[in-house]
Amino acid sequence: MVMSQAFYQHLQTELDGIRAAGLFKAERIITTPQGAVVTTTEGREVINLCANNYLGLSSHPQVIAAAHEALRTHGFGLSSVRFICGTQDLHKTLEQRIARFVGCEDAILYAAAFDANGGLFEPL
């Protein structure tokens, strides 16, 4: 019991130091779609400089309509990674279209930049 109190006190001291240094990052909750400007729960409009939505397409009406259709035909989400449960036909079609668009032999979709980095650097 004493050890866990000392441990929690150590963690609190570390967090206090991080806050004092201006390095603490609190979760920011937004109430609008991702875009160049977003609204926070406090009602503040702020410039969003850190989203992966570079082209602003995540809230584009055509993208939303296509997502609704994909939900209707394929349901929501995958049951596992593609190498375990298979690759959705929608994903293969998109990969082929991207490859054709950029003039490459093939393309592969990744769910996150972290995954893309692993797909590129781990084989090296």
VENDALIN-V645083 format. One line per field, one symbol per residue. psi: psi as a letter, one per 30 degrees, with the letter a starting at -180 (. if undefined). A space follows every 10 residues. Layout:
psi = ???
This chain:
psi = eeeeeeeeee eeeeeeeeee fgfkjkkkkl gllkaeklkl ffgkklkjgg lgheggffgk eeeeeeeeee eeffakllfa lffeflkkee eeeeeeeeee efhlellkkk fleeeeeefe eef.
